């Protein structure tokens, strides 16, 4: 079952990277800060997923892994608030 978990974690890592590149492409076209925030957030989520794959973390996940996830979600919140704030 561990091999299946590793495979799915790798697939999620790849999906996060693809989404980050997707938002980066839209940011390059429009220069809208919302897209760069989302791109950075999904890149951080990909890093967090890669850290979960480190073999030494099989038993217990250190708190810094969850801090990466917290920063990613905070970036999403900041992006949404800035977009809705107006000029």
C-alpha positions in Angstrom: 0.0 0.0 0.0 3.0 2.3 0.6 3.9 2.2 -3.1 0.4 3.3 -4.0 0.6 6.3 -1.6 3.9 7.3 -3.1 2.5 7.1 -6.6 -0.5 9.2 -5.7 1.7 11.7 -3.9 3.9 12.0 -7.0 0.8 12.5 -9.2 -0.5 15.2 -6.9 3.0 16.9 -6.9 3.0 16.8 -10.7 -0.6 18.3 -10.8 0.4 21.1 -8.5 3.4 21.9 -10.7 1.2 21.9 -13.9 -1.3 24.2 -12.2 1.5 26.6 -11.1 2.8 26.8 -14.6 -0.7 27.3 -15.9 -1.2 30.4 -13.7 2.3 31.6 -14.5 1.4 31.6 -18.2 -1.7 33.7 -17.5 0.3 36.1 -15.4 2.8 36.6 -18.2 0.0 37.5 -20.5 -2.1 39.8 -18.2 0.4 40.9 -15.5 -2.5 40.5 -13.0 -1.1 39.9 -9.5 -3.8 37.3 -8.8 -2.2 34.9 -11.1 1.3 35.2 -9.7 0.0 34.7 -6.2 -1.9 31.6 -7.3 1.2 30.3 -9.2 3.4 30.8 -6.1 0.8 29.1 -3.9 0.6 26.0 -6.1 4.4 25.9 -6.3 4.6 25.9 -2.5 2.0 23.1 -2.4 4.1 21.1 -4.8 7.1 21.6 -2.6 5.1 20.5 0.4 4.0 17.4 -1.4 7.6 16.6 -2.3 8.6 17.0 1.3 6.0 14.5 2.3 7.8 12.0 0.0 11.1 12.2 1.9 11.7 8.6 3.2 12.8 9.9 6.6 9.4 11.3 7.2 7.5 8.0 7.1 6.6 7.9 10.8 6.1 11.6 11.7 5.7 14.7 9.6 7.6 17.7 11.0 5.6 20.9 11.5 7.6 22.9 8.9 5.9 20.8 6.2 2.5 22.1 7.4 3.9 25.6 7.6 4.6 25.5 3.9 1.0 24.6 3.3 -0.1 27.4 5.6 1.9 30.0 3.7 0.4 28.7 0.4 -3.2 29.1 1.7 -2.3 32.5 3.1 -1.1 33.5 -0.4 -4.4 32.5 -1.9 -6.3 34.5 0.7 -4.2 37.5 0.1 -4.7 37.3 -3.6 -8.4 37.0 -3.3 -8.6 40.0 -0.8 -6.4 42.2 -3.1 -8.5 41.3 -6.1 -11.8 42.1 -4.4 -10.5 45.3 -2.7 -10.8 47.5 -5.7 -8.5 50.3 -6.6 
